[in-house]
Amino acid sequence: MHSPLTPLAAALLLAISAGAFAQSATISTVTINGGRPTSLPAQIPTTIEGITAEQIEQTINASDSEDALKYLPSLLVRKRFIGDYNHAVLSTRASGTGNSARSMVYADGILLSNYLGNGAGFTPRWGMVTPEEIERVDVLYGPFSAAYAGNSVGAVVDYVTRMPAKFEVHAKLGYATQKFDMVSTSERNAGKQASASVGSRSGKFAWWFNVNRLDSTGQPLVFASRLLSDGVAPAAGTPVVTGAVAGRNNRGQDWWLLGTTTSYHTVQDHAKLKLAYDLTPTMRASYTFGFWKNDTDGGASSYLRDTAGNPVYAGNVVIGARQYNLNAPTLAFAPNLNALEHLTHGLSVKTNTKGVFDWEVAASLYDYHNDMLRAPTATLPAAFAGGAGRITDLDGTGWHTLNLRGTWRPARIDRGVGAHVVDFGYQQDGYRLRTLVSSTSDWIHGVAGARFSAFHGNTALKSLYAQDTWTISPDWKTTLGARYERWRAYGGELGNASAIVRFGQERNEAHWSPKAALAYQVNADWVVKASTGRAVRMPTVGELYQGSISGDAIVNTDPNLKPEKSCTSELSAEHNPGNGTLRTTLFFERTRDALYSQALTQTVTTVQNVDRIRTNGVELSWQTSDLGIKGLELSSSATYTDSIITANRNYAASLGKQQPRVPKWRATAVASFKQNERLAYTLAARYSGVQYGQLDNSDTNGFSYLGFSKFFVVDARVRFKLDKQWSAAVGIDNLNNYKYWAFHPYTQRTVVAELKFDL
């Protein structure tokens, strides 16, 4: 089951729809298979992969918007359960799932990536897009466009959502269920989803409105534990308990698993309104309003039982003739409640003349309108009914963006040789983090009392960029560009119950990032492309300003962190004979001052700079529909990545080790067979090899809570069109019921059913 060779070979033999990821081998463009074109700079001769709404509907069991990325080459979203709102981080070729700030996610020009921090707690705001809205998704691999900030070093993901040309009505009902068995937990989890959309266009005015509700219960994500070595000689009268499960943690140390916590029951509501008005035949104004509400109850359940059979959650207990404290150093069992209401606004005015000059003005705002996390400090079971606790309030947190873009075509592109497309612009982004942790007498219903801690800070980025795509000859095309960024960090302060301490003066830095790409059309079927670019990923507010106060001094944080500086290159050969594509890409990245959490002392960890990381790899992507079987379309991808820490003065044990959460091997494959216009079948597979969560790679037991395991997962889907308006689908994710981990356990075999109406 856990051999890497068999699942990898199987994944490479499976396939996916050629249309699902089809790329043109022509130098200048990406093939757009229906729907609106991507907003990514497709004229740059570099790697872009994409998928349309029709392909998602046929091949993917999509309950969340991030599912659209499931089978794209080299990508992995760490989605733990349906509706995962706070840990679904995107991983790319040379970036693991602990590096959320090394990719960019947009929807209709609105930034969904969360650069208030870096890591599992700062995931893109996937909930602002529902699968039913998606018209297409495209991915630009690497920092090869000057139009994007240094966070694009991994990839830029662009969601384009629907805007109708006539009256439309859509509705969808979905249901999913899994049987979860792990340690001493055996339960059935389920999720229900309903979505409705309506839109139209009349003359110059178009509108679209979408609502969605998800009610989902996920598997336990956290296992309460105590190391075997934590046990001491029992004191007289300490109660003896049963039910603890012996195991080994991610580092191979013996421990006891005591029960589960953070079993989320999630209710999410989404609403989006989009308006568009054609001011002239070539100028459009657009406005988007998004609302996302999330109420989550994170439950806890103990395996431990006293002599009367009652569950035990707190105090000193005896397990295996040794005494353990369930209250310290932290509570073994801690439920929580999360209530979020986030708002987003997007406004743009742009022209589309296809002539000498086009321009766009776009602005967006993301607002943590209401964001509260409640957790007890009182012990269970009494805390199930209330009692002392803490409230974490993020009121005032959010970000805004402003983009002024222009495209100048001094020689029209349709004139061929010698044509230029010059893109240029000014961008301004700002991020505000406001975190107040307060004590409360009732963690479930109580109001905030005295301050326990606080974290405040701001960052801002102002950028100028320009790039010129030049068709040198019928066979040669190049893009040359540069980006100038001026970054500012200010207003940092950190508080405890008695004091607020300011970090001091603000920081200002400026950086240049050159970009270049070149393509050569060898013949009608073959094209060779080369791209290179520098990216500077600035520290986030959370990395700079979250820490603690000892006395009147700030500790466990470094407001002088250096930015990450990456030089990335790729070389691709693409073969497109007309019935499919084959692409081979070599990629290389050299990163200095990578931002990682690592040991500051024996007991304290904080974000520090890792001096150098070297990454080399190769990516293969293949699609075809020419197999002699009508309706059968195949695709697969495989990625080998060798990412090594080559210098780290702060942590010598990490030298020569594999970059955390970047596996050496990844593969995806899907076979899709359209029997007729009404019936389609899909079989897919995903594989990820051995990876580590620690810089020193000491966590060698991946198949454990806290561990990061390899996996081989098979998915299936059958879609049936009942008539012109009605369709249904049944699918199974993780058909082979592979039990795998990414710190937390992933879902096990999950059955999905959908019913859709389209008018």
Secondary structure, DSSP 8 states (H G I E B T S, - for coil): ---SHHHHHHHHH----GGGG----SSS-----SSS--SS-TTSSS-EEEEEHHHHHHH---SSGGGGGTTSTT-EE---STT--SS--EEBTTB-TT-GGGSEEEETTEE---TTSSSTTS---GGGS-GGGEEEEEEEESS--TTS-GGGGSEEEEEEE---SS-EEEEEEEEEEEEEEETTEEEEEEEEEEEEEEEEEETTEEEEEEEEEEEEE----EEEEEEGGG-B---TT--B-B--EEEE-TTS-EEEEEEEEEEEEEEEEEEEEEEEEEEETTEEEEEEEEEEEEEEEEEEEE--B-TTS-B--SSEEEETTEEEESSSSS-S---EEEEEEEEEEEEEEEE---SSEEEEEEEEEEEEEEEEEEEESS-TTGGGG--SEEEEE-TT-EEEEEEEEEEEEEE-GGG-TT-EEEEEEEEEEEEEEEEEEEEES-TTT----SEEEEEEEEEEEEEEEEEEEEE-SSSEEEEEEEEEEEEEEEEEEEEESS-EEE--S-EEEEEEEEEEEEEEE-SSSEEEEEEEEEEEE---HHHHH--EEETTEEES--TT---EEEEEEEEEEEE--SSEEEEEEEEEEEEEEEEEEEESSSS-EEEEEEEEEEEEEEEEEEEE--SSSTTEEEEEEEEEEEEEEEE-TT-GGGTT-B-TT--SEEEEEEEEEE-SSSEEEEEEEEEE----SSTT------SSTT-B--EEEEEEEEEEE-SSSEEEEEEEESTT----BBSSB---SEEEEEEEEE-
